[in-house]
Amino acid sequence: MQRTDEVVARALAAVAASKALRERHDQQRREIYSRIELASLRTPHIPKGIQLPLRLDS
């Protein structure tokens, strides 16, 4: 019975470690995507009336 209890305890520990790792990855993913979302909401300021040179000879 001791051996069975040890196996069950190790299995439960492995499941808990896997769950903690998955939750940590989910949190990191949420943080990254929230930063990407904030960056994509900002529209870049493009000044009007500026003409860029077009060099076709180079």
Secondary structure, 3 states (H helix, E strand, C coil): CHHHHHHHHHHHHHHHHHHHHHHHHHHHHHHHHHHHHHHHHCCCCCCCCCCCCCCCCC
